[in-house]
């Protein structure tokens, strides 16, 4: 029963967050259609914008990745990645990514001092035409008693 309540609250929070996008068309950040060809441009395309860690115990540190591809025709450079919480530490390859290349953003989430539903924004700033991308890390942190 407890899991059902937590699951319902998690689903409701995703629906509410999805309705409040401050007028942005998030699809611009997410998936750039393969048919879109921008001459001389850099395009970053993520495999997924949301990474759900599922249920974890309070105090656990979880390592995860966000995969991306440079689908443009010039090298991709990620200038900065900022997490909305000090509990989340991103790291990435600082070297330019050539057209067609794939890489990962490594993210470590520390659940110490957290409980319940967690939804952390991760902002990616690059030289791509879709330069401001937003990723999201989610988890349900269970208290350890």
N, CA, C and O of each residue as an XYZ file, in Angstrom:
580
protein
N       0.835     -1.186      0.000
C       0.000      0.000      0.000
C       0.879      1.249      0.000
O       0.604      2.209     -0.720
N       1.940      1.230      0.815
C       2.845      2.382      0.893
C       3.466      2.659     -0.475
O       3.598      3.817     -0.870
N       3.850      1.600     -1.202
C       4.448      1.752     -2.529
C       3.441      2.369     -3.499
O       3.799      3.221     -4.312
N       2.179      1.938     -3.411
C       1.140      2.457     -4.301
C       0.947      3.954     -4.083
O       0.788      4.702     -5.047
N       0.959      4.398     -2.830
C       0.813      5.827     -2.527
C       2.013      6.597     -3.065
O       1.841      7.644     -3.688
N       3.227      6.098     -2.836
C       4.419      6.774     -3.339
C       4.422      6.827     -4.860
O       4.791      7.845     -5.446
N       4.020      5.754     -5.494
C       3.964      5.706     -6.958
C       2.962      6.729     -7.492
O       3.238      7.420     -8.472
N       1.799      6.824     -6.846
C       0.776      7.780     -7.263
C       1.274      9.209     -7.120
O       1.058     10.030     -8.011
N       1.939      9.518     -6.011
C       2.486     10.863     -5.788
C       3.559     11.168     -6.824
O       3.610     12.281     -7.347
N       4.409     10.206     -7.128
C       5.459     10.406     -8.133
C       4.853     10.701     -9.495
O       5.288     11.629    -10.177
N       3.858      9.927     -9.901
C       3.204     10.152    -11.197
C       2.551     11.524    -11.241
O       2.654     12.226    -12.247
N       1.885     11.911    -10.167
C       1.234     13.225    -10.114
C       2.250     14.347    -10.222
O       1.990     15.352    -10.884
N       3.407     14.194     -9.582
C       4.428     15.248     -9.657
C       4.978     15.383    -11.071
O       5.278     16.497    -11.499
N       5.119     14.290    -11.808
C       5.580     14.367    -13.201
C       4.559     15.082    -14.064
O       4.918     15.872    -14.937
N       3.277     14.803    -13.822
C       2.228     15.454    -14.601
C       2.213     16.945    -14.312
O       2.119     17.754    -15.235
N       2.303     17.318    -13.044
C       2.300     18.735    -12.666
C       3.520     19.435    -13.228
O       3.392     20.520    -13.794
N       4.709     18.845    -13.089
C       5.928     19.459    -13.631
C       5.848     19.585    -15.140
O       6.341     20.564    -15.699
N       5.242     18.623    -15.811
C       5.117     18.677    -17.257
C       4.212     19.808    -17.714
O       4.369     20.321    -18.822
N       3.263     20.201    -16.867
C       2.353     21.288    -17.225
C       2.950     22.657    -16.966
O       2.427     23.654    -17.462
N       4.012     22.733    -16.217
C       4.623     24.014    -15.859
C       6.000     24.129    -16.484
O       7.007     24.041    -15.782
N       6.059     24.323    -17.778
C       7.356     24.406    -18.460
C       7.740     25.831    -18.788
O       8.648     26.061    -19.587
N       7.050     26.811    -18.171
C       7.367     28.226    -18.348
C       7.393     28.645    -19.808
O       8.215     29.477    -20.194
N       6.516     28.091    -20.621
C       6.399     28.500    -22.007
C       7.449     27.912    -22.934
O       7.434     28.203    -24.131
N       8.357     27.097    -22.422
C       9.398     26.499    -23.263
C       8.865     25.279    -23.966
O       8.067     24.523    -23.413
N       9.299     25.098    -25.158
C       9.001     23.877    -25.890
C      10.151     22.923    -25.641
O      11.165     22.965    -26.338
N       9.989     22.046    -24.629
C      11.084     21.170    -24.228
C      11.477     20.187    -25.316
O      12.562     19.608    -25.260
N      10.625     19.988    -26.294
C      10.970     19.062    -27.371
C      12.155     19.577    -28.173
O      12.838     18.795    -28.834
N      12.412     20.883    -28.126
C      13.571     21.430    -28.826
C      14.856     20.908    -28.220
O      15.844     20.709    -28.926
N      14.850     20.683    -26.907
C      16.040     20.201    -26.219
C      16.203     18.694    -26.356
O      17.323     18.184    -26.338
N      15.114     17.999    -26.491
C      15.136     16.557    -26.351
C      15.677     15.835    -27.568
O      16.857     15.486    -27.620
N      14.851     15.623    -28.503
C      15.221     14.788    -29.618
C      15.128     15.597    -30.898
O      14.056     16.090    -31.248
N      16.223     15.733    -31.584
C      16.243     16.427    -32.859
C      16.016     15.375    -33.925
O      16.781     14.413    -34.008
N      14.988     15.528    -34.741
C      14.707     14.514    -35.758
C      15.913     14.282    -36.664
O      16.634     15.217    -37.015
N      16.116     13.025    -37.033
C      17.257     12.683    -37.883
C      17.168     13.356    -39.242
O      18.189     13.551    -39.901
N      15.970     13.713    -39.671
C      15.802     14.340    -40.974
C      16.183     15.813    -40.961
O      16.344     16.427    -42.016
N      16.330     16.385    -39.751
C      16.681     17.801    -39.672
C      18.164     17.967    -39.993
O      19.019     17.430    -39.289
N      18.455     18.685    -41.019
C      19.842     18.913    -41.433
C      20.104     20.409    -41.390
O      19.554     21.161    -42.195
N      20.934     20.840    -40.463
C      21.284     22.248    -40.350
C      22.713     22.408    -40.829
O      23.643     21.901    -40.201
N      22.888     23.086    -41.900
C      24.200     23.251    -42.511
C      25.143     23.994    -41.579
O      24.856     25.115    -41.159
N      26.272     23.366    -41.256
C      27.296     24.004    -40.447
C      26.915     24.209    -39.000
O      27.509     25.059    -38.337
N      25.957     23.473    -38.482
C      25.495     23.659    -37.111
C      25.926     22.501    -36.212
O      26.302     21.424    -36.675
N      25.856     22.768    -34.909
C      26.127     21.763    -33.890
C      24.796     21.415    -33.239
O      24.038     22.308    -32.860
N      24.506     20.121    -33.108
C      23.245     19.672    -32.511
C      23.571     18.597    -31.480
O      24.261     17.622    -31.777
N      23.063     18.792    -30.259
C      23.220     17.771    -29.219
C      21.892     17.026    -29.098
O      20.829     17.637    -28.983
N      21.972     15.694    -29.125
C      20.777     14.857    -29.052
C      20.971     13.849    -27.928
O      21.905     13.049    -27.963
N      20.086     13.886    -26.925
C      20.161     12.965    -25.797
C      19.323     11.725    -26.071
O      18.252     11.814    -26.672
N      19.804     10.578    -25.634
C      19.047      9.336    -25.740
C      17.790      9.428    -24.882
O      16.724      8.959    -25.279
N      17.925     10.043    -23.691
C      16.802     10.240    -22.780
C      17.066     11.486    -21.951
O      18.208     11.756    -21.577
N      16.015     12.245    -21.664
C      16.148     13.450    -20.843
C      15.884     13.174    -19.368
O      16.188     14.008    -18.516
N      15.320     12.006    -19.064
C      14.995     11.653    -17.680
C      15.653     10.326    -17.350
O      15.589      9.374    -18.128
N      16.288     10.273    -16.184
C      16.892      9.037    -15.707
C      16.276      8.737    -14.343
O      16.532      9.450    -13.373
N      15.471      7.690    -14.271
C      14.793      7.305    -13.034
C      15.612      6.241    -12.323
O      15.827      5.149    -12.850
N      16.063      6.568    -11.132
C      16.873      5.635    -10.339
C      16.007      4.640     -9.566
O      16.530      3.696     -8.974
N      14.700      4.843     -9.568
C      13.795      3.945     -8.843
C      13.881      4.166     -7.345
O      14.152      5.277     -6.890
N      13.651      3.103     -6.573
C      13.703      3.174     -5.113
C      15.127      2.918     -4.646
O      15.752      1.936     -5.047
N      15.635      3.799     -3.800
C      16.958      3.619     -3.207
C      16.880      3.903     -1.715
O      15.967      4.592     -1.258
N      17.821      3.382     -0.967
C      17.875      3.593      0.481
C      18.591      4.906      0.793
O      19.561      5.273      0.130
N      18.102      5.596      1.800
C      18.730      6.844      2.239
C      20.187      6.560      2.589
O      20.492      5.600      3.297
N      21.071      7.397      2.091
C      22.503      7.242      2.335
C      23.255      6.627      1.168
O      24.481      6.723      1.111
N      22.553      6.002      0.237
C      23.210      5.407     -0.932
C      23.720      6.478     -1.884
O      23.120      7.543     -2.026
N      24.838      6.174     -2.533
C      25.331      6.994     -3.635
C      25.140      6.174     -4.900
O      25.585      5.029     -4.989
N      24.466      6.782     -5.886
C      24.131      6.061     -7.108
C      24.802      6.746     -8.290
O      24.732      7.965     -8.443
N      25.449      5.942     -9.117
C      26.106      6.424    -10.334
C      25.213      6.108    -11.526
O      24.704      4.995    -11.658
N      25.028      7.102    -12.392
C      24.224      6.912    -13.598
C      24.798      7.764    -14.725
O      25.702      8.569    -14.500
N      24.269      7.586    -15.951
C      24.770      8.312    -17.117
C      23.618      8.817    -17.965
O      22.535      8.233    -17.984
N      23.877      9.929    -18.675
C      23.002     10.428    -19.726
C      23.823     10.380    -21.015
O      24.845     11.057    -21.125
N      23.383      9.587    -21.987
C      24.109      9.462    -23.256
C      23.647     10.546    -24.223
O      22.461     10.865    -24.294
N      24.606     11.111    -24.971
C      24.266     12.103    -25.984
C      25.121     11.884    -27.229
O      26.173     11.247    -27.180
N      24.632     12.435    -28.359
C      25.295     12.322    -29.651
C      25.379     13.703    -30.282
O      24.459     14.510    -30.146
N      26.475     13.973    -30.967
C      26.590     15.187    -31.774
C      26.049     14.835    -33.155
O      26.739     14.201    -33.953
N      24.804     15.249    -33.437
C      24.189     14.947    -34.726
C      24.371     16.096    -35.717
O      23.784     16.083    -36.799
N      25.174     17.076    -35.353
C      25.440     18.197    -36.248
C      26.642     17.935    -37.128
O      27.115     16.805    -37.254
N      27.130     19.022    -37.740
C      28.248     18.885    -38.683
C      29.516     19.583    -38.216
O      30.489     19.662    -38.966
N      29.520     20.092    -36.983
C      30.708     20.718    -36.395
C      30.918     20.146    -34.998
O      29.989     19.573    -34.427
N      32.131     20.289    -34.427
C      32.391     19.754    -33.084
C      31.487     20.375    -32.007
O      31.214     21.576    -32.011
N      31.041     19.525    -31.099
C      30.196     19.921    -29.975
C      31.080     20.180    -28.758
O      31.973     19.391    -28.449
N      30.824     21.291    -28.073
C      31.545     21.602    -26.840
C      30.514     21.855    -25.748
O      29.639     22.707    -25.899
N      30.620     21.112    -24.648
C      29.769     21.373    -23.486
C      30.550     22.325    -22.584
O      31.632     21.996    -22.100
N      29.976     23.519    -22.368
C      30.630     24.548    -21.559
C      30.457     24.299    -20.068
O      31.406     24.419    -19.293
N      29.228     23.948    -19.671
C      28.971     23.730    -18.249
C      27.780     22.810    -18.063
O      26.898     22.711    -18.916
N      27.784     22.140    -16.918
C      26.653     21.321    -16.497
C      26.448     21.627    -15.018
O      27.370     21.496    -14.213
N      25.228     22.037    -14.670
C      24.925     22.410    -13.286
C      23.723     21.627    -12.800
O      22.687     21.563    -13.461
N      23.886     21.031    -11.624
C      22.784     20.301    -11.002
C      22.062     21.234    -10.040
O      22.674     22.118     -9.440
N      20.767     21.032     -9.899
C      19.953     21.878     -9.040
C      20.102     21.565     -7.569
O      19.397     22.146     -6.743
N      20.993     20.667     -7.222
C      21.150     20.246     -5.832
C      22.603     19.843     -5.603
O      23.218     19.218     -6.466
N      23.145     20.193     -4.459
C      24.518     19.813     -4.124
C      24.691     18.317     -3.934
O      25.815     17.824     -3.844
N      23.579     17.593     -3.872
C      23.616     16.143     -3.700
C      23.909     15.432     -5.018
O      24.082     14.214     -5.042
N      23.966     16.189     -6.111
C      24.142     15.619     -7.441
C      25.375     16.229     -8.097
O      25.472     17.448     -8.240
N      26.314     15.378     -8.493
C      27.571     15.855     -9.069
C      27.737     15.300    -10.484
O      27.933     14.098    -10.665
N      27.657     16.186    -11.491
C      27.867     15.733    -12.874
C      29.335     15.881    -13.282
O      30.047     16.739    -12.761
N      29.780     15.036    -14.218
C      31.103     15.189    -14.823
C      30.995     14.733    -16.275
O      30.157     13.899    -16.617
N      31.870     15.304    -17.134
C      31.790     15.016    -18.560
C      33.132     15.254    -19.213
O      34.019     15.874    -18.628
N      33.278     14.756    -20.434
C      34.478     14.937    -21.220
C      34.501     16.376    -21.725
O      33.577     16.802    -22.418
N      35.537     17.121    -21.388
C      35.628     18.543    -21.744
C      36.149     18.754    -23.175
O      36.145     19.879    -23.676
N      36.589     17.693    -23.819
C      37.116     17.800    -25.184
C      35.961     17.925    -26.178
O      34.882     17.386    -25.932
N      36.170     18.628    -27.299
C      35.121     18.713    -28.325
C      34.749     17.321    -28.835
O      35.603     16.448    -28.989
N      33.456     17.137    -29.092
C      32.943     15.875    -29.622
C      32.673     16.055    -31.111
O      31.864     16.892    -31.510
N      33.350     15.271    -31.913
C      33.240     15.386    -33.370
C      31.843     14.971    -33.854
O      31.158     14.221    -33.158
N      31.411     15.438    -35.019
C      30.117     15.048    -35.576
C      29.974     13.524    -35.625
O      30.891     12.813    -36.037
N      28.824     13.047    -35.202
C      28.552     11.614    -35.168
C      29.047     10.926    -33.901
O      28.719      9.765    -33.654
N      29.840     11.640    -33.094
C      30.389     11.046    -31.872
C      29.358     10.935    -30.764
O      28.409     11.715    -30.688
N      29.574      9.923    -29.889
C      28.707      9.700    -28.730
C      29.530      9.814    -27.465
O      30.702      9.440    -27.433
N      28.901     10.336    -26.421
C      29.544     10.479    -25.112
C      28.483     10.312    -24.037
O      27.299     10.148    -24.329
N      28.937     10.356    -22.773
C      28.049     10.257    -21.623
C      28.354     11.356    -20.622
O      29.503     11.764    -20.451
N      27.313     11.819    -19.973
C      27.460     12.682    -18.812
C      27.313     11.762    -17.611
O      26.278     11.118    -17.436
N      28.341     11.702    -16.791
C      28.323     10.856    -15.598
C      27.729     11.682    -14.457
O      28.107     12.836    -14.260
N      26.801     11.089    -13.709
C      26.144     11.786    -12.607
C      26.161     10.891    -11.374
O      25.790      9.719    -11.437
N      26.597     11.463    -10.251
C      26.558     10.753     -8.974
C      25.533     11.451     -8.086
O      25.635     12.650     -7.824
N      24.542     10.685     -7.626
C      23.508     11.193     -6.730
C      23.764     10.632     -5.340
O      23.842      9.417     -5.158
N      23.897     11.529     -4.349
C      24.109     11.139     -2.962
C      22.802     11.355     -2.208
O      22.360     12.492     -2.043
N      22.187     10.278     -1.755
C      20.880     10.364     -1.107
C      20.966     10.629      0.402
O      19.942     10.614      1.085
N      22.158     10.869      0.922
C      22.302     11.140      2.358
C      21.476     12.368      2.750
O      21.605     13.430      2.140
N      20.646     12.218      3.749
C      19.817     13.310      4.231
C      18.564     13.555      3.400
O      17.846     14.524      3.644
N      18.295     12.706      2.437
C      17.121     12.859      1.568
C      16.091     11.794      1.931
O      16.429     10.731      2.453
N      14.829     12.101      1.644
C      13.788     11.087      1.793
C      12.630     11.449      0.886
O      12.390     12.617      0.581
N      11.923     10.421      0.467
C      10.767     10.629     -0.394
C      11.159     10.824     -1.851
O      12.232     10.414     -2.294
N      10.252     11.464     -2.576
C      10.427     11.658     -4.015
C      11.453     12.755     -4.269
O      11.362     13.849     -3.711
N      12.428     12.450     -5.115
C      13.467     13.407     -5.488
C      13.407     13.617     -7.001
O      13.299     12.659     -7.766
N      13.477     14.874     -7.419
C      13.490     15.220     -8.834
C      14.478     16.369     -8.997
O      14.199     17.499     -8.596
N      15.624     16.078     -9.583
C      16.713     17.049     -9.665
C      16.953     17.451    -11.108
O      17.127     16.599    -11.980
N      16.961     18.748    -11.355
C      17.265     19.287    -12.684
C      18.765     19.328    -12.896
O      19.537     19.614    -11.981
N      19.157     19.035    -14.119
C      20.555     19.132    -14.513
C      20.579     19.947    -15.807
O      20.066     19.502    -16.834
N      21.173     21.137    -15.756
C      21.214     22.041    -16.912
C      22.518     21.866    -17.665
O      23.597     21.884    -17.073
N      22.412     21.695    -18.983
C      23.570     21.502    -19.850
C      23.667     22.700    -20.788
O      22.716     23.010    -21.506
N      24.822     23.375    -20.782
C      25.054     24.530    -21.642
C      26.158     24.169    -22.632
O      27.253     23.775    -22.231
N      25.862     24.307    -23.949
C      26.815     23.906    -24.983
C      26.792     24.902    -26.134
O      26.063     25.893    -26.104
N      27.601     24.621    -27.146
C      27.641     25.456    -28.345
C      26.635     24.990    -29.403
O      26.681     25.456    -30.541
N      25.738     24.088    -29.046
C      24.755     23.549    -29.987
C      23.650     24.564    -30.261
O      23.460     25.500    -29.485
N      22.925     24.385    -31.356
C      21.793     25.257    -31.656
C      20.727     25.122    -30.568
O      20.010     26.082    -30.286
N      20.620     23.968    -29.966
C      19.770     23.758    -28.794
C      20.675     23.804    -27.556
O      20.828     22.818    -26.835
N      21.273     24.992    -27.336
C      22.366     25.153    -26.374
C      21.977     24.945    -24.916
O      22.822     24.549    -24.113
N      20.740     25.195    -24.556
C      20.288     25.015    -23.172
C      19.420     23.770    -23.096
O      18.253     23.798    -23.485
N      19.983     22.686    -22.601
C      19.236     21.435    -22.461
C      19.009     21.167    -20.991
O      19.862     21.473    -20.158
N      17.855     20.593    -20.669
C      17.552     20.254    -19.284
C      17.327     18.759    -19.150
O      16.482     18.177    -19.830
N      18.096     18.151    -18.263
C      17.954     16.738    -17.931
C      17.304     16.652    -16.564
O      17.285     17.633    -15.820
N      16.772     15.486    -16.225
C      16.153     15.309    -14.913
C      16.522     13.940    -14.365
O      16.475     12.930    -15.067
N      16.892     13.940    -13.082
C      17.212     12.723    -12.344
C      16.122     12.542    -11.296
O      15.841     13.464    -10.529
N      15.507     11.368    -11.256
C      14.438     11.121    -10.288
C      14.750      9.870     -9.468
O      15.454      8.965     -9.917
N      14.207      9.850     -8.260
C      14.378      8.694     -7.374
C      13.347      8.783     -6.248
O      12.818      9.855     -5.953
N      13.079      7.662     -5.643
C      12.311      7.618     -4.402
C      13.284      7.116     -3.345
O      13.762      5.983     -3.412
N      13.569      7.971     -2.370
C      14.536      7.632     -1.321
C      13.755      7.132     -0.096
O      12.916      7.837      0.465
N      14.061      5.904      0.289
C      13.400      5.277      1.432
C      14.235      5.483      2.688
O      15.435      5.211      2.691
N      13.609      5.958      3.742
C      14.306      6.184      5.013
C      14.788      4.868      5.601
O      14.118      3.840      5.495
N      15.961      4.918      6.223
C      16.520      3.756      6.893
C      16.357      3.976      8.386
O      16.947      4.894      8.956
N      15.553      3.126      9.017
C      15.314      3.283     10.465
C      15.988      2.227     11.266
O      15.884      2.221     12.493
